[in-house]
Amino acid sequence: MENVKKRRRGTRISEKHQVTIPIDAMRIAGLEAGERVVARADGPGRVVLEREEDVLESFSGLMTGIFEHGILEQLRNEWD
């Protein structure tokens, strides 16, 4: 068992300023590989990562059912 790596709490910042986030922390935070996050400083030695909000997705489908069927197409045709 001597060859088994000891579990470390921390990670190292690479020369390219990249950090590997431990899988346990990712799972607890509900984050998945490929998601976009925003990093912000929260005091000396502390950086907080937050899931980036997709503004377009938050408004997508919000006005479904507001206009009668076909009215938007009719309005678009008026522009020509």
C-alpha positions as CSV (number, residue, x, y, z in Angstrom):
1,M,0.0,0.0,0.0
2,E,3.0,2.3,0.1
3,N,2.5,3.2,-3.6
4,V,-1.0,4.5,-3.1
5,K,-1.1,8.3,-3.2
6,K,-2.1,10.0,0.0
7,R,-5.3,12.0,-0.4
8,R,-4.6,15.7,-0.3
9,R,-7.2,18.3,0.3
10,G,-5.6,20.9,-1.9
11,T,-4.5,21.2,-5.5
12,R,-1.8,23.1,-7.3
13,I,-2.0,26.1,-9.5
14,S,-0.3,25.4,-12.8
15,E,2.0,27.8,-14.7
16,K,-1.0,28.5,-17.0
17,H,-3.1,29.5,-13.9
18,Q,-5.2,26.3,-14.1
19,V,-6.5,24.4,-11.2
20,T,-7.9,20.9,-11.0
21,I,-11.1,20.8,-8.9
22,P,-11.4,17.5,-6.9
23,I,-14.4,15.4,-8.0
24,D,-15.9,15.4,-4.5
25,A,-16.1,19.2,-4.5
26,M,-17.6,19.2,-8.0
27,R,-20.3,16.7,-7.0
28,I,-21.2,18.6,-3.8
29,A,-21.4,21.9,-5.7
30,G,-23.5,20.3,-8.4
31,L,-21.0,21.2,-11.2
32,E,-20.1,19.1,-14.2
33,A,-17.2,19.0,-16.6
34,G,-17.7,21.4,-19.4
35,E,-19.9,23.9,-17.5
36,R,-18.9,27.5,-17.6
37,V,-18.1,29.2,-14.3
38,V,-17.3,32.7,-13.1
39,A,-14.3,33.1,-10.7
40,R,-14.3,36.0,-8.3
41,A,-11.9,36.9,-5.5
42,D,-13.4,36.7,-2.0
43,G,-10.5,38.0,0.1
44,P,-6.9,37.0,0.4
45,G,-6.3,33.4,-0.6
46,R,-9.9,32.8,-1.5
47,V,-11.5,32.4,-4.9
48,V,-15.1,31.5,-5.4
49,L,-16.4,29.7,-8.5
50,E,-20.1,30.2,-9.5
51,R,-22.0,28.6,-12.4
52,E,-22.3,31.2,-15.2
53,E,-25.9,32.2,-15.8
54,D,-27.1,31.7,-19.3
55,V,-29.1,34.9,-19.8
56,L,-30.6,33.6,-23.1
57,E,-31.7,30.4,-21.6
58,S,-33.4,32.2,-18.7
59,F,-35.6,34.1,-21.1
60,S,-36.1,31.4,-23.7
61,G,-39.8,30.4,-24.0
62,L,-40.9,33.1,-21.5
63,M,-43.5,34.5,-23.9
64,T,-44.9,31.3,-25.3
65,G,-48.6,31.6,-25.8
66,I,-48.6,35.5,-25.7
67,F,-49.2,35.9,-29.5
68,E,-51.9,34.2,-31.6
69,H,-50.7,31.4,-33.8
70,G,-49.3,32.9,-37.1
71,I,-49.3,36.5,-36.0
72,L,-45.6,36.8,-35.8
73,E,-45.1,35.4,-39.2
74,Q,-47.7,37.9,-40.5
75,L,-45.8,40.8,-38.9
76,R,-42.5,39.6,-40.3
77,N,-43.9,39.5,-43.8
78,E,-44.9,43.1,-43.5
79,W,-41.3,44.1,-43.2
80,D,-40.5,43.0,-46.8
